[in-house]
Amino acid sequence: MLLPPLTDLVALLGIDLVLCAVGLRLLSGRNGVTWRAKWAVIACFVLLWLPFGTAQLPLLAYVRGVSSDLSTTLVALACLDLGRRLSGCPAMAWREGMVLSVALAVAAVVLYPTALGWGDWDAYRSGWGAFAMLGILLMLSLACWIGGLRLLPALVGLALLAWVIGLMESVNLWDYLIDPWLAILAMIQCLNTGVRGVYRYRLRAPATLSSPH
């Protein structure tokens, strides 16, 4: 039996890891992750590789037909979340996650509308190896590193490494950095943070106005 190409194996493994991360998050309670939840996720990881249907393809292959290939950024974040929950380590710093969410949301706003033909410039073309895009990624990573942020530069470096090696079927750097699922999650996170900020400001405003000068 011939093994599938490496790019297919990497794509299926990435989908499996993301699904397991989502499952473990849903099964996590206030007191952390139970052993039952951990074993359930491990079982799910294995079962998704079993052949199914007349084509005898892994269940992951059918999921891939719906989700398409996931970015290395999303897979890396899923692995971080899995490792954190399984080991009981604390969550990443809020500042790290917020900066990453804003960067991804901005990238999505720039990428997807122009890729769909809105305007004369297509940002997706820069993913074929344009020096301007590589320079922007370098400056963004350096700015984050100087500011004490390590997550975004690490994810950018990982995506660049995977892109150079060719771990995905796509040869466009954008597909390694971001995907529609990750873009939606980033926008939801930014919107949620914005709504919470407005709500807290409104709660503090009456107290500020009523306080004596």
C-alpha positions in Angstrom: 0.0 0.0 0.0 1.4 3.3 -1.1 1.5 6.2 1.4 -0.1 9.4 0.4 2.1 12.4 -0.5 3.7 14.3 2.4 1.6 17.4 1.8 -1.6 15.3 2.2 -0.4 13.7 5.5 0.6 17.1 6.8 -2.8 18.6 5.9 -4.7 15.7 7.5 -2.6 15.8 10.6 -3.2 19.5 11.0 -6.9 19.1 10.7 -6.8 16.3 13.3 -4.9 18.4 15.7 -7.2 21.4 15.4 -10.3 19.2 15.8 -8.8 17.6 19.0 -7.9 21.1 20.3 -11.5 22.2 19.8 -12.8 19.0 21.4 -10.6 19.3 24.4 -11.6 22.9 24.9 -15.3 22.0 24.8 -14.6 19.2 27.3 -12.6 21.3 29.7 -14.4 22.4 32.9 -13.7 25.0 35.5 -11.3 22.7 37.3 -9.3 21.9 34.2 -9.2 18.8 32.0 -10.2 15.4 33.4 -8.6 12.2 32.5 -11.7 11.1 30.7 -11.6 14.1 28.5 -7.9 13.5 27.7 -8.6 9.8 26.8 -11.6 10.9 24.7 -9.5 13.3 22.7 -6.8 10.7 22.2 -9.4 8.2 21.0 -10.8 10.9 18.6 -7.3 11.6 17.3 -6.9 7.9 16.3 -10.5 7.3 15.1 -10.4 10.1 12.6 -7.6 8.2 10.7 -9.8 5.1 10.2 -11.0 4.5 6.6 -14.6 5.1 5.9 -17.1 4.9 3.0 -16.7 3.2 -0.4 -13.6 5.1 -1.1 -12.0 3.8 2.1 -10.6 7.2 2.9 -9.8 8.4 6.4 -12.6 10.5 8.0 -10.2 13.4 8.0 -10.2 13.3 4.2 -13.9 14.1 4.2 -13.4 16.9 6.7 -10.6 18.3 4.5 -13.1 18.4 1.6 -15.1 20.9 3.7 -12.4 22.8 5.6 -9.7 22.7 3.0 -6.1 22.9 4.2 -5.5 24.8 7.4 -2.7 27.3 7.9 0.4 26.4 9.9 -0.5 29.3 12.2 -3.9 27.7 13.1 -2.3 24.3 13.6 0.5 25.7 15.7 -2.0 27.6 17.9 -4.0 24.4 18.2 -0.9 22.5 19.3 -0.1 25.2 21.9 -3.7 25.0 23.3 -3.5 21.2 23.4 -0.2 21.2 25.2 -1.4 23.8 27.7 -4.6 22.0 28.6 -3.0 18.5 28.7 -0.1 19.7 30.9 -2.1 22.2 33.0 0.1 25.1 32.1 -1.3 28.7 32.3 -2.8 30.3 29.3 -0.8 32.6 27.1 -0.6 36.3 28.1 -3.6 38.3 27.0 -1.4 40.9 25.3 0.2 38.2 23.1 -3.2 36.8 22.0 -4.7 40.3 21.4 -1.8 41.5 19.3 -1.9 38.3 17.2 -5.7 38.6 16.8 -5.4 42.2 15.6 -2.6 41.4 13.2 -4.6 38.5 11.7 -7.8 40.5 11.5 -6.0 43.3 9.6 -4.4 40.7 7.3 -7.8 39.2 6.6 -9.4 42.6 5.8 -6.5 43.3 3.4 -6.3 39.9 1.8 -9.7 38.5 1.2 -11.5 41.5 -0.3 -8.7 42.2 -2.7 -8.4 38.5 -3.6 -12.1 38.5 -4.5 -11.5 41.4 -7.0 -12.3 44.4 -4.9 -9.9 47.0 -6.2 -7.1 46.9 -8.7 -4.5 45.3 -6.4 -4.6 41.7 -5.3 -2.8 41.1 -2.0 -2.7 37.4 -2.6 -0.2 37.8 -5.4 2.4 39.1 -2.9 2.4 35.6 -1.3 4.3 34.2 -4.2 7.5 35.6 -2.7 7.3 39.4 -3.1 10.1 41.2 -1.2 7.6 43.8 0.0 5.6 41.2 1.9 8.7 39.5 3.3 9.9 42.9 4.5 6.6 43.8 6.2 6.7 40.4 8.0 10.3 41.1 9.1 9.5 44.6 10.4 6.4 43.4 12.2 8.2 40.5 13.8 11.1 42.8 14.9 8.6 45.3 16.4 6.9 42.6 18.4 10.2 41.1 19.5 11.4 44.5 20.7 8.1 45.0 22.5 8.5 41.8 24.4 6.1 39.8 22.3 7.3 36.4 21.2 4.3 34.5 19.9 3.7 36.4 16.6 7.4 36.3 15.5 7.5 32.6 16.3 4.4 31.9 14.3 5.7 34.0 11.4 9.0 32.1 11.5 7.3 28.8 11.6 5.1 29.7 8.6 8.1 30.9 6.6 10.0 27.6 7.4 7.0 25.5 6.3 6.7 27.6 3.2 10.3 27.2 2.2 10.2 23.4 2.8 6.9 23.1 1.0 4.8 21.3 3.6 1.5 22.3 2.0 0.2 21.8 -1.5 -0.1 25.6 -1.9 3.1 27.5 -2.7 1.6 30.8 -1.6 2.9 32.2 1.7 -0.5 33.6 2.6 -1.9 30.1 2.9 0.7 29.3 5.5 0.0 32.4 7.5 -3.8 32.6 7.6 -6.9 30.7 6.5 -10.6 31.7 6.6 -11.3 29.8 9.8 -8.4 31.6 11.6 -9.5 34.9 10.2 -13.0 34.5 11.5 -11.7 33.5 15.0 -9.4 36.6 15.0 -12.2 38.9 14.0 -14.5 37.5 16.7 -11.8 37.9 19.3 -11.3 41.5 18.3 -15.0 42.2 18.3 -15.5 40.5 21.6 -12.6 42.5 23.2 -14.0 45.8 21.7 -17.5 45.1 23.1 -16.1 44.3 26.5 -14.1 47.5 26.5 -17.1 49.6 25.6 -19.1 47.9 28.3 -16.5 48.5 31.0 -16.1 52.1 29.9 -19.9 52.7 30.3 -19.8 51.1 33.7 -17.0 53.4 34.9 -18.4 56.5 33.2 -21.3 57.2 35.7 -18.9 56.8 38.7 -16.4 59.2 37.1 -19.1 61.8 36.4 -20.5 61.6 39.9 -17.2 61.8 41.7 -16.3 65.3 43.2 -13.7 67.4 41.6 
